[in-house]
Amino acid sequence: MYNEVNIKLLKNMLELQDKLNTKTCGDKWTLGITTEGREINWKRYIRMELFELINSSDKFKHWKNLDGDVDFDNIKMEVVDVWHFLMSEALTELSISAIILMYSYSVINNDYIVAKELDYFDIVDIADNMIESTYTNGKGSMNDMFYNFFKLLASVGMSFGDLYKQYLVKNVLNTFRQNNGYKQGTYVKEINGDEDNVHIMSIANNRPNITPDELYEKYQLFYNNNAGKEI
């Protein structure tokens, strides 16, 4: 996971997240408050996404069918959502250069092997550990969250390159949401039975070399043609 290319990708993601948070929340977002005076709690949002990740199957419930399906595609989407909030929390505490150093240290000192066969219960155990790390404070808290996140990333079979690609797609979607009434409650999230992240990921997967600007335009066209239909 560690190389100079990944460092550049990480820097790009951090800068994009900072830009998105400023657009969404205002210039004081790093102080934990939006333009409207609403509290921001990134660690809480991380926990919420991890709970949703766990809930991608009923297997964790001992009283239900252990042979039930696992939605691994959704699990990977939740991991990317966790990354948005983890970067945001990191940016409230550290500079971009300091975050890069922390990432480098975490990866160099830990053996993250991308899983070829996914084990739902192994993924859940790591998610539980990350949830616990969000309740701690102090110098080691961020290191613990980064350690658990990249362990989680590997456990769901995703490389750093996979994370970068899916992050860019979700970043475009989050920007699109903000520009199309997400805060005002007028945005249509579910179209033709699927949520927007499914549709935009499909567009990206069908066009591997698509740029963020092109992806935005393609999704705008899809949204305009479908969001107003009866579903």
C-alpha positions as CSV (number, residue, x, y, z in Angstrom):
1,M,0.0,0.0,0.0
2,Y,2.9,2.4,0.6
3,N,4.6,4.1,-2.3
4,E,5.2,7.6,-3.7
5,V,2.2,7.3,-6.0
6,N,-0.1,6.6,-3.0
7,I,1.3,9.6,-1.2
8,K,0.3,11.8,-4.1
9,L,-3.2,10.2,-4.2
10,L,-3.6,10.7,-0.5
11,K,-2.6,14.4,-0.7
12,N,-5.2,14.8,-3.6
13,M,-7.9,13.2,-1.5
14,L,-7.2,15.3,1.5
15,E,-7.3,18.5,-0.6
16,L,-10.6,17.4,-2.2
17,Q,-12.1,16.6,1.1
18,D,-11.1,19.9,2.6
19,K,-12.7,21.7,-0.4
20,L,-15.9,19.6,-0.2
21,N,-16.2,20.3,3.6
22,T,-15.7,24.0,3.1
23,K,-18.4,24.0,0.4
24,T,-20.8,22.0,2.5
25,C,-20.2,23.4,6.0
26,G,-18.4,26.7,5.6
27,D,-15.0,28.1,6.5
28,K,-15.3,27.1,10.2
29,W,-15.8,23.4,9.6
30,T,-12.5,22.5,11.2
31,L,-13.7,24.1,14.4
32,G,-16.6,21.7,14.5
33,I,-19.4,24.1,13.4
34,T,-21.2,24.8,10.1
35,T,-22.2,28.1,8.7
36,E,-25.7,27.6,10.1
37,G,-24.2,27.0,13.6
38,R,-24.8,23.2,13.6
39,E,-22.4,20.9,15.4
40,I,-20.1,18.6,13.4
41,N,-19.1,15.3,14.9
42,W,-16.9,13.3,12.5
43,K,-16.3,10.4,14.9
44,R,-20.0,9.9,15.3
45,Y,-20.4,9.8,11.5
46,I,-17.6,7.2,11.3
47,R,-19.5,5.0,13.8
48,M,-22.7,5.3,11.9
49,E,-21.1,4.2,8.7
50,L,-19.4,1.2,10.4
51,F,-22.8,0.2,11.9
52,E,-24.2,0.3,8.4
53,L,-21.3,-1.8,7.2
54,I,-22.0,-4.4,9.9
55,N,-25.7,-4.4,9.0
56,S,-24.9,-5.4,5.4
57,S,-25.8,-8.9,6.5
58,D,-27.9,-10.6,9.2
59,K,-25.1,-13.0,9.9
60,F,-23.9,-11.1,13.0
61,K,-27.3,-11.9,14.6
62,H,-26.9,-15.3,16.3
63,W,-30.7,-15.8,16.2
64,K,-31.0,-15.5,12.4
65,N,-29.9,-17.6,9.4
66,L,-26.2,-17.9,9.3
67,D,-26.3,-18.8,5.7
68,G,-27.8,-15.4,4.8
69,D,-26.3,-13.3,2.1
70,V,-23.6,-10.7,2.6
71,D,-23.8,-7.5,0.5
72,F,-20.0,-7.1,0.0
73,D,-20.5,-4.3,-2.5
74,N,-22.4,-2.3,0.1
75,I,-19.7,-3.0,2.6
76,K,-17.1,-1.5,0.3
77,M,-19.2,1.6,-0.2
78,E,-19.5,2.0,3.5
79,V,-15.7,1.7,3.9
80,V,-15.3,4.6,1.4
81,D,-17.9,6.6,3.4
82,V,-15.8,6.0,6.5
83,W,-12.8,7.3,4.7
84,H,-14.5,10.6,4.0
85,F,-15.2,11.1,7.7
86,L,-11.9,9.8,8.8
87,M,-10.0,12.3,6.6
88,S,-12.3,15.0,7.8
89,E,-11.6,14.2,11.5
90,A,-7.9,14.1,10.7
91,L,-8.0,17.5,9.0
92,T,-9.5,19.1,12.1
93,E,-6.5,17.9,14.2
94,L,-3.5,17.8,11.8
95,S,-2.0,19.4,8.7
96,I,-2.0,17.5,5.4
97,S,1.7,16.9,5.7
98,A,1.3,15.5,9.2
99,I,-1.5,13.2,8.1
100,I,0.7,11.9,5.3
101,L,3.5,11.2,7.8
102,M,1.0,9.3,10.0
103,Y,-0.3,7.3,7.1
104,S,3.2,6.4,6.0
105,Y,4.1,5.3,9.5
106,S,1.0,3.2,9.8
107,V,1.5,1.4,6.6
108,I,5.2,0.9,6.9
109,N,4.9,-0.6,10.4
110,N,1.9,-2.9,9.7
111,D,1.5,-5.7,7.3
112,Y,-1.7,-5.0,5.3
113,I,-2.4,-7.9,3.0
114,V,-5.4,-7.3,0.7
115,A,-7.8,-10.2,1.2
116,K,-8.6,-12.4,-1.8
117,E,-11.4,-14.2,-0.1
118,L,-13.7,-12.0,2.0
119,D,-14.6,-13.2,5.5
120,Y,-17.6,-11.3,6.8
121,F,-16.9,-12.0,10.5
122,D,-13.3,-10.9,10.2
123,I,-14.5,-7.7,8.6
124,V,-17.0,-7.2,11.5
125,D,-14.3,-7.7,14.1
126,I,-12.1,-5.1,12.6
127,A,-15.1,-2.7,12.2
128,D,-15.8,-3.2,16.0
129,N,-12.2,-2.3,16.8
130,M,-12.4,0.8,14.7
131,I,-15.7,1.8,16.4
132,E,-13.9,1.5,19.8
133,S,-11.0,3.6,18.6
134,T,-13.5,6.5,17.8
135,Y,-14.4,6.7,21.5
136,T,-10.8,7.5,22.5
137,N,-9.1,10.9,22.6
138,G,-5.5,12.1,22.7
139,K,-2.4,11.6,20.6
140,G,-2.9,7.9,19.9
141,S,-6.6,8.1,18.9
142,M,-5.9,9.2,15.3
143,N,-3.2,6.6,14.9
144,D,-5.5,3.9,16.1
145,M,-8.3,5.0,13.7
146,F,-5.9,5.0,10.8
147,Y,-4.4,1.6,11.8
148,N,-7.9,0.1,12.0
149,F,-9.1,1.7,8.8
150,F,-6.3,0.4,6.6
151,K,-6.7,-3.0,8.2
152,L,-10.4,-2.8,7.4
153,L,-9.7,-1.7,3.8
154,A,-7.5,-4.7,3.2
155,S,-10.0,-7.1,4.8
156,V,-12.7,-6.1,2.3
157,G,-10.3,-6.8,-0.6
158,M,-9.6,-3.2,-1.5
159,S,-6.2,-1.7,-2.5
160,F,-5.2,1.9,-2.0
161,G,-5.9,2.4,-5.7
162,D,-9.4,1.0,-5.3
163,L,-10.0,3.4,-2.4
164,Y,-8.8,6.3,-4.5
165,K,-11.1,5.4,-7.5
166,Q,-14.2,4.9,-5.3
167,Y,-13.4,8.0,-3.3
168,L,-13.3,10.2,-6.4
169,V,-16.6,8.8,-7.5
170,K,-18.2,9.5,-4.1
171,N,-16.6,12.9,-4.0
172,V,-18.2,13.8,-7.3
173,L,-21.6,12.5,-6.0
174,N,-21.3,14.5,-2.7
175,T,-20.6,17.6,-4.7
176,F,-23.5,16.9,-7.0
177,R,-25.8,16.3,-4.0
178,Q,-24.9,19.7,-2.5
179,N,-25.5,21.4,-5.9
180,N,-28.9,19.7,-6.3
181,G,-30.8,20.4,-3.1
182,Y,-29.4,17.9,-0.6
183,K,-29.5,20.3,2.3
184,Q,-32.9,21.7,1.3
185,G,-34.4,18.2,1.2
186,T,-35.4,18.4,-2.5
187,Y,-32.7,16.0,-3.8
188,V,-33.9,12.7,-5.1
189,K,-31.5,10.0,-3.7
190,E,-33.3,6.9,-4.9
191,I,-34.0,6.5,-8.6
192,N,-35.6,3.4,-10.3
193,G,-35.2,1.4,-7.1
194,D,-31.5,2.1,-6.4
195,E,-29.7,4.8,-4.5
196,D,-27.6,7.4,-6.4
197,N,-24.3,5.8,-5.4
198,V,-25.2,2.7,-7.3
199,H,-26.0,4.6,-10.4
200,I,-23.0,6.8,-10.4
201,M,-20.7,3.9,-9.7
202,S,-22.2,2.1,-12.7
203,I,-21.4,5.0,-14.9
204,A,-17.8,5.1,-13.6
205,N,-17.3,1.4,-14.0
206,N,-18.5,1.5,-17.6
207,R,-16.0,4.3,-18.4
208,P,-12.7,3.4,-16.6
209,N,-10.9,6.5,-17.8
210,I,-13.6,9.0,-17.1
211,T,-12.5,12.3,-15.5
212,P,-14.3,13.7,-12.4
213,D,-15.8,16.5,-14.5
214,E,-17.0,14.1,-17.1
215,L,-18.5,11.9,-14.4
216,Y,-20.4,14.9,-13.0
217,E,-21.8,15.8,-16.4
218,K,-22.8,12.2,-17.1
219,Y,-24.6,11.9,-13.8
220,Q,-26.3,15.3,-14.2
221,L,-27.7,14.0,-17.5
222,F,-28.9,10.7,-15.9
223,Y,-30.4,12.6,-12.9
224,N,-32.2,15.1,-15.2
225,N,-33.7,12.3,-17.3
226,N,-34.7,10.0,-14.4
227,A,-35.1,11.9,-11.1
228,G,-38.5,13.3,-12.0
229,K,-40.0,10.0,-13.0
230,E,-42.5,8.1,-10.9
231,I,-40.7,5.2,-9.2
